[in-house]
Amino acid sequence: MGLPYKTGGRVSSPADASGRAGAPGLRVAITGGTSGLGLALVCEFRARGAEVAFVARDGERVAQLARDVVGTHGIAGDIAKKEAIHPITLQVVGRLGGLDVLVNNASSLGPTPLALLADTECEALELALATNLLGPFRLTKALLGALAASARQGRGAVVVNVTSDAAITAYKGWGAYGASKAALLHLSRIWNDELADEGVRVLSIDPGDMDTPLHALAVPDTDPATLKRPTTAARELADAIMTALPACERDAG
Ligand SMILES: NC(=O)c1ccc[n+]([C@@H]2O[C@H](COP(=O)([O-])OP(=O)(O)OC[C@H]3O[C@@H](n4cnc5c(N)ncnc54)[C@H](OP(=O)(O)O)[C@@H]3O)[C@@H](O)[C@H]2O)c1
């Protein structure tokens, strides 16, 4: 598997030579960790010294990545399936010993090729909503106890819901995806207000157009050279998360 960074289980010091804010001992769970932005985030957080668990459906790719990026915990599961959420939750908390950061990154485009709403099967809309809205809602809800505990301990707690400009702009052909991301954005804002007293932050972040398999599937004619590297987006997203967390000493595992 081609990895965006050299890895080898190295745990970075709090501020490494590249200027990254280190995250030793930070416990991070990332959905959709085997491709695109999610893969770059797994490598980015591991390079910063975090303890990382990641989720994706393809068990072989999950196992391979967990071998390639030493010290990460791979979890095979489908976040769009209600019955998968508790097994995923138990594995996340069991393997990390708690949770400080959840990144809801896994996503479905809905119909592919992209389709006008009138040509979209109900099942394709259901899949986009199940993956992009209900999955993040259920997983966040199931992990709230662990996140709130982390906040109470002064470690901080952050949920990032990865959104898109399609959540804001009504692009023709992006109806299922755009509606699901718009709902995710609104959910994030409300949840952020509701959880403020618990010390849990809920952020929604649009990573920008990136050179990933999802983008290639959606817009096959795009020149990849015009797109953002997932590694760049991962670094920006990790910086935003580190800024949202309190500065504190965490026990490096
Ligand atoms: N690429 C862009 O230009 C762009 C722009 C704006 C926003 N975004 C957002 O950025 C995020 C990452 O996108 P990407 O382009 O990196 O996607 P990607 O390359 O297609 O990767 C998607 C990842 O999610 C996993 N996944 C998909 N469905 C899943 C499910 N039901 N349960 C668990 N894992 C699942 C995939 O692995 P399996 O198939 O093995 O499950 C894979 O690891 C998404 O939220 C997307 O909406 C992307």
The ligand as an ORCA input file, in Angstrom:
! r2SCAN-3c Opt
* xyz 0 1
  N     -12.264     14.288     -2.227
  C     -12.773     15.527     -2.233
  O     -12.524     16.346     -3.142
  C     -13.652     15.975     -1.105
  C     -14.140     17.295     -1.112
  C     -14.905     17.735     -0.031
  C     -15.190     16.854      1.003
  N     -14.718     15.575      0.967
  C     -15.019     14.699      2.092
  O     -13.796     14.208      2.609
  C     -14.023     12.909      3.212
  C     -13.014     11.906      2.681
  O     -13.238     11.749      1.289
  P     -12.180     11.026      0.344
  O     -12.239     11.738     -0.937
  O     -10.893     10.871      1.055
  O     -12.879      9.574      0.156
  P     -12.292      8.180     -0.356
  O     -10.940      8.311     -0.918
  O     -13.382      7.577     -1.208
  O     -12.172      7.296      0.993
  C     -13.324      6.904      1.667
  C     -12.931      6.036      2.855
  O     -14.121      5.754      3.598
  C     -14.299      4.343      3.735
  N     -15.745      4.124      3.775
  C     -16.660      4.424      2.823
  N     -17.873      4.063      3.225
  C     -17.736      3.546      4.469
  C     -18.645      2.989      5.405
  N     -19.948      2.882      5.142
  N     -18.168      2.546      6.594
  C     -16.852      2.638      6.878
  N     -15.937      3.153      6.028
  C     -16.382      3.597      4.831
  C     -13.554      3.751      2.538
  O     -13.100      2.416      2.745
  P     -14.054      1.136      2.417
  O     -14.573      1.352      1.022
  O     -13.170     -0.057      2.579
  O     -15.124      1.186      3.445
  C     -12.348      4.690      2.490
  O     -11.413      4.306      3.494
  C     -15.481     12.579      2.922
  O     -16.292     12.911      4.031
  C     -15.834     13.464      1.748
  O     -17.209     13.739      1.660
  C     -13.968     15.113     -0.054
*
